């Protein structure tokens, strides 16, 4: 890589010629403030808080260029902290504040807001400009996401994320001039637009213009009701995200402390979604084998990502027959709590409140789908994000770092390493292969880590040799994460350019580890860490430490089939654990 020599604040460094000044400053250990910047996603110099003074070989550059888009050049001399720069940055932030809802103490992003942190760093202690403000609009029709235009700073990060990462483009700049705001087209609610409710816009927003629909108080009310039996499940990715809310490094597994916190909050039973992830593999793996052997619809496509399911229903309804009929682990767990568990421990289904802790905002939508109930009982009553759980821990006055490591309650608390890795892109596919291969080979294979489906490539392809009807057969699989990559795979299948048997699709980049409900990682911190990599490694570390690493080895899963379901894909399994999906309109006035 060709390099150039530049000077930043008197420090001479050599950096690749395709670097921006912002990147070069980071490498030199110099901090330049940012707000609209989101690495590789939104590099548009909209906020103007990263401006610098610069000259090239003594010739001053015109005005104050934005460092996030200013490419380095040989002989460039950059100054980031001159009086002119400090005044400009302060002025630009003050102008942003002049049109911002400044109710910080009651804001959902209080103490995690990037604008608030920048104001603190700049020492802004009073409001210098106080003029007209844009009229604010609240869109809270979605069960997953709330849009509050009074908080929006027009940085464009959500717009770019929806377009570039997800390939959808639900959000864009509407109106003109002073009345500009970010919203779906034609005044539609996000609930009724072509939105998959994945929450990646929430993850990218530096303020609270986009946030999850909060269900914390409803869960507290259920816990405080003596007539309710409140059970909770926690998804695999939550355990490698929750610790970040309490100062631990990104990706640190905190399974034991998470369980201890849930028990102290007051839940009557604390379980692990890893259990139903294993259950999903038993059902989905059996379904795949049956389709291969008996001529079912192929490729079969995973169905545990509700954002992906909504995307498929709206954009690729012709692939609905290819979807696995399995419910997601979240919904399977809820169905088993209100059937198997209630019967086994003689607890009335009417009193059970089923809560799940998820890394995902779309799970809030999923639990409210009309299909997700059996015998008139909803599988899951409330979904909390990882961030909402952190809020409950703080509200419960718990010192998270000091909590002991505890185990989940038995009977639906046992999970395997295969269940844990569900949270990373490729994890569902690997977990399925671990079981499917053992079943088809009719033995316990010693080599069961299928690393070819791991990693952050947008689309991964692999071929496995498996015995089908007595003959070794090439079984081809594909793994995709983000809606944009899902479209690439499905378009290739439709065009006859891709011939595969099994496809895993996750709506979020990196899979559930980077779901819309995971802890915020500021744009500045993303220059140092990649949460998708670090959190996924945390899950693989959990997988390696567990005594059982294949779903069909889970003793509680074996007991469930022996005591209640009979066998995978049985009549009872289909009643409780399987569902159907239907074509969904992209833009609708229906509530």
N, C-alpha and C positions, 0 to 999 in steps of 0.2 A: 504494500500500500504506500503510495507516494505521500510524503509528509511535507508540511510547511512550518516555518518558524514564526512564531508570533510572541508578543509580550502582553500579559494581562496584569495590570496593577504592579508593573515593574518586575514581574516574574516571567522569565523567558522559558518557553516550552515549545516542544515540537509535537504536532498532532497530525492525524490524517487529514488530507486536503478536503475531504467531504464532511468534516465536522462543522457544526455551527459554533458560534462563539459561546453559546450556553453550554454545549457539550465540552468545549475546551476548558471553560472556567471550572466546570465540575471536576475535570481531570486534574486541574491545578489546585483543587481544594478551595476554590473561591465560590461563594454562594451568591447567586443572582436570583432575586425573587421572581416567581411566575404565578400566573393565575389561570389564564385561558389555555396554557400549554399542557398537552397530554402526549407524551412521547409516542411517535409513530401513528398517532390518531388525529390529534388536533394541533397543528403547528401553523397558526394563521396570524399571529401577532395582533390579536384583536384587543387585548386589554392594555397593552403598552406599559406594563409594569416591569418588564425585563429590559428596558432600554439602557443603552450604554453610550459613552463617547468613544469614538474610534477614528484613527487615521491610518493610512497606508503609505509607508515611506515618507511620513511627514505631511501628507496631503489630507486635511480633515475631511471626513465623510459628512455629507449634508444632513442636517438635523440630528436627532438621536435615534439610531437604528435599533430595532428590536433584536436582541441577541438570540432569540429562539429560531429566527429565520436568517440571520446574518451568517453567511458562510465565511470561514476563515480564509485568509490570503497571506501569501508570503510578505513579510515586513509589516504586518498589521500590528498596531499598538492600541490596546483596549484599556479603558478606565471605567470601572464599574461604580465608584463611590465618590465622584466629584460632586461639588455643590450643585452644579447644573443637573446632574443625574438624580441626586437625592430629591431636589425640588420637583422635578418632573414626575418621578415615581409617586411621591406624596400627593401631588396634584391629581394624578390620574386615579389613584385609589379614592381620594376624596370625592371626585366626580362620580365614581361608581357608587359610593355610599349615598350620594345625594338622591339617587333614584332607587334606593334599596330599603326594603322593610327591615328596620333595625331592632326588632323585638328579640334581641339575642338571648335574653335570659329564659324565654319560653320557647325558644327555637329547638327543633329536633336535632340540629347540628351544633348546638352550643358546646364549645370546647373541642369540636372536631371539624369546625368550619375553616376552610382555607383562607377565606376572606377575613374572618375574625382574627386568625393567627397573623396574617399579614399586617392588619391594622395595629396589632399589639407590637409587632417588630418595628413598625414605623413610628410608634409612639403617638398615634392619633388619639387624642383625649377629648376632642370636642368636634361638633359638626360645623364645618365652615360654610357649607352651602346648604340652603334649605329652600328649595323652590318646588315647582309642580312635580308630581310623580305620575308614572304610568298607572292606569287603573289596574288593580290586581284581579286575577281570576283564579278560583280554586276549582280544580277538576278532581273530585274524589269519588267518582262513580265506580271506578275499578276496585275490586276487592284486594288488589295488590299494590297499586302505586297511586300516590297523590301528587298532583302537579300544582304548584303555587307560584304564579307568575310574579307576585309581589316580591319574591325572593330572588328572582332570576337576574343575573348580571350580564346576560347575552354573550357569554364566553364562547358558546358554540360547541362545548365538549360533548354534550349529549347528542347534538345533531350529528356530529362527526362519528361518534360511536355507533349510533343506530345505522348510519349509512355505510361506513367503512368496515366496521367489525361485523355487524349483523346483516348488512346488505339489504335492509328493509326501508329505512328512511321514513319512519312514522313522524318524527319531529323535524320541524324546519322553522326558519324565521318567517313570521307572518306580519302583515301590515307594513307600514313604512315610518321612517323618521322616529319621532319621539314615541309613537305608539307601537313600535316594533316589539314583538314578543315571540317566544318559542312555543309552538303548539302543533298538534296534528292539523291536517288540512281541513278546510271548510267548517271549522269550529267543532269538529267531532271530539268527544271524550276519548281518552286513551283506551277506555273500556270497549268502545264501539269502533275503533279504528283498526288498522292492520297491525296492531301491537301484540307481541307475544308475551308481554308482561315479564320478560326475563330479568328486568331490573338493571341491565348494564348501563342504562342512562342514569339510574340512581347512583351506581358505582362511580360514574364519571363526573357527576355534578359536584362542584367544589363547595356549594352552599346547600340550602335545603329547598331549592326550587323543585326538586324531585326527591321523594322519600317514600318509604314503604307505608302502607296502611297499618296503623299501630293497633295491636290487639292485646297489649299488656294488661290494661285495666280489666278487660273481660276475663282474662285468665286469673288475675288476682281475685276477682269476684267469685269465680268458680271454686278456687282454693279455699276461700273464706266461707263458703256455703257448707254447713255441716251435713246437708243432705246429698252432697255430691261426692263421688269417688273419682278423683282426678288423676289420670295416668299420663305420663309423658314419655315420648321417645325422642332420641337425639340422633340426627343423621351423621354419617361418617365424617363429612367435611367440617362439621361444627367443631369437632375436637382439635382440628389443626388451624382454626381461625380464632376461636374464643379467647385464647391467651393474649392475642394482640391487643384486645380491649383493655388489658390490665398490664401492659408494658412488656410482655414477653416477646422474643424475636418472632418474626413472621414464620409460620409453619410449625411452631412448637406444639407437639401433641400434649393435650391436657385432659385426657379421657377421665382419669380418676378424680381430678378436682372438679371437672364438669359434673360428674355424677354426684359428688358430695354437695355441690352447690344446689343442684336440683332437689336433693333430699331436704336440704335445710330451708329451701324456699317454701316447702310444704306440700309437694306433690305426694299423693298417697302411694304411688308406685312409680319407680324410675326404670325405664327400659332402654333398649338400644336398637336403633333402626338396622344395625348390622344383622340382627336376627331375621328381619323381613327381607333384607337384601339377599341373604342366603335362601330364604323362601322363594324369592323372585327367580333366583337362578334355578331352583328345582323345577319351578313351573315353566319358565321360559326355555330352559335347556331341553326339557321334555317336549315342549311345543316345537322347538326347532328340529329335534330328531324326528318327530312325527311328520313334520312337513317334508323333510328330506326323504324319508322312507316311503311316505304315502302320497306324494305329489301335491303338497300344499303350496300356497302362494309364496314364491321366492322372488327376490331376496326377502327374508324376514328382517324386520327393523325393530329395534328396541323401543320401548314405550314408557320408560321411567322418567323422562324429562318432560314436564308439562309444558314448558315453553316450546319445545320441539313439536309436541303433539298439536298445540294450537297453531303453530306455523304450518304443519302438514295439513290440518283441516282447512285452513284458509288458502294455502298456496299450492298444495299438491294433493288434493283430495283423491286423485286416482291411485295414490299409494296407500290409502286407508286399509285395503285388504291385506297389504303387506305388513302392517303394524302387528306386533305381538299383541295378543288380547290380554296379556297380563296387566294388572294394575301396577302402579309404582310401589316400591317398598313402603312409602308413607301410607298409602291407602290400604295395602295388604295388612299392614300392622294394625291399623284402626279396625279393619274388619275382623281380625282375629281377636282383638281385645274384647269386642262386643259380641263375640260368639264363643269361641273356644275358651278364652280366659274367664269370661263371666260365668260360663257353665261349670268350668273346672273348680272355680273357687266360690261358686254360689253367690255371685254379685249381680244384682239386677242391672240389666242393660240400661234401664231408664235412669239410673243414677250415675252411670259412667260418663265422664267428660274426657274425651280423647284429645290430647294436645301433642303437637309435634314441634320440635326445634329444627329448623331447616336453614340451609345456606341460601335459600331461593325465595324470591318474591312470587314467582309463578305458582308455587305450592299453595299460596293463599287462594289463588283462583282454582287450582285443581281440587282442593277439598270441598269447594262449593259446587262443583259440577253436579248436575242432577243424577248422573250415572253412579256417583260415588256413595251409594247407600245400599243396605241390604235389610229387607224386612222392615223398612221404614226408619232405620237407624243410620245416621250419617257415620261413615267410616271415621272421619276426623272432624272434630268440632272447631278447633282453633290451630292456626299455624303461627309460630313466632320465628322471626329471623334470628340469626346469630347475634346481631346487634340488639335486638329486643331482649334476648336472654341476658346479655350483658347489663342492660338497663335494670332488669329485675334483680340481678345479683347486687347491683349497687343500691337499688331501692330496699333490698333486704338487709342492707348494712353488713354484707359479708366481705371479709378480707380474703379475696380469691387466692392470693399467693400463699396464704397460711393454711388453706384447707388441706386436709389429708387426702390421699388417694383412696377412693372407695369403689366398690364394684356395683354394677346395676343389680336390680332385683332379679331373682330367678324366674324361670318359665317366661320366656320371651326376652331375656336379658343376655343370652349367650350369642356371640357372633364369631365368625371366622375371619381370617385375613382376606378371603375372597369378598366378603361383605364390606370390609373396610375400604378396599381400593375402588369401590363403586364411585367414590367422589372425584376421581381423576379421569380425564379423558382416556379412553381405552380400558378403563377398569372394569366396566360391565362386560365388555367382550372377553377380557382375560379371565374374569371370574367364571363366565359361562363356559369357556373352553376348558378350564380346569375340570369342570364336572362332565361336560359332554365327552371329552376325550376319554376320561375314566370309564364312562358308561359304554362307549362304543368299543373300547379295547377290552372291556370287562376285567379291568385290573386297576390297581392303585399305582398310577405312574409316578416315578420318582422325580422326573423332570417336569415341572409344571409352572415355571415362570416364563410367560410368553412376552418377552420384552419387545418383540417386533410391533406390538400394538400400543406401546407406551410412547410418550414424548408429545411435544407441542406442535408437530407438523399439522397443518390444517386438515389434511386428509392422509390417512395411513392405510396401506393395503398390505395384506399378508395372505399366504397360502399355506394350509396345513394338510398333512397327509393323515387321513383318518379312515378306519375301516367302515365302509358302507355296504351292507348286504354281502359281507364276506370278501369284498375287494377293496384294496387301498385306493382311496379317491382323493383328488385335490379338492379341498374345501376352501373356498376363497372368502375372505372377510374384508370389510372396510370399516374404518373408524373416522368420524368427522365431528368437529366441534365448532360451534357458531352456526347461525342460520345461513350465513353466506356460504360456508363450506358444505352445509347440507344440500343447498341448491346445486352446487357443483356436482355432488355425487348423484343426486336424483336426476339431474339433467343428463348426466353421462349414462345412467341406466336406461333412461327413456330413449336416448339416441342409439342404444345398442353398443356404446363404446366401453361399457363397464359391465362385466359379468361376474357377479358375486352371489354368495349364498346367504350371507348374514351381514347386517350393517348396524353399527352402534352410532347413534347421533345424540349429542348433548347440545343444548341451546347456548350454553355459556362458554366463553373462551377458556380453555383449560379444563372444562367440566365444572362440576359442582364446587370445586375448591375456590373458584372465582365467581360464584353465584352472586346475584344481585343483593342478597341479604347478608353477605359476609362483611367483616370489618372494613372500613374505608382505609385505603392506602393512598396518601396524598400524591399528587403528581410529582412533587419533589422527592418523596421517598421512593417512588418507582424508578428513579434514576439509579438507586442503589440496590434495590431488591426486585425480584420478579415473584409476586405472590403465587402465581400459578405453579412455578417450579418448586418453590420452597414448601408450599402446602402439600403438593403432591408427594414430595419426598417424605414429608411427615407421615402421610398415609402408608406409603410403602414400608417405612420403618415400623409402623404399627403392625402391618401385615407380617413382617419377618419375625416379630416377637411373640405372636400368638401361637398357642399350641395346635390349633386346627386352622388349616389354610385353604380348605376346599369346602364348599357349601354343603355337600352331601355328607361331610364328616361331623357336622354340627349335631351334638346329641339331643338338643332341644328340638331341632327340626325333625329328627328321626322320631322323637316322641309325639310331635304334633301329627305326623302322618299315621303313626300307629294308633294313637288315641282318638283321632278326630277325622282327618281328611281322607285316610285310606291310602291314596297314592297320588303322585303328581298328575294334574289334568283330570282328576276324578270329577264326578258330578258335583260333589260338595266344593271341590276346588274351584270349579267354574262358577258356582253360585257366589262364593265369597271373594275370590281372588282374580277374577277375570272380568272384562268389561267390553264395551263397544265404543266406536267413535264415529262421528258424522261430519259431513261437509259443513263448513262455517263461512258465513259471509264476511268479507273483509271490512266493509263499512256498513253499519246498520244502526237504525234508531231504536232497536230493541234493547230493553234494559236487562 
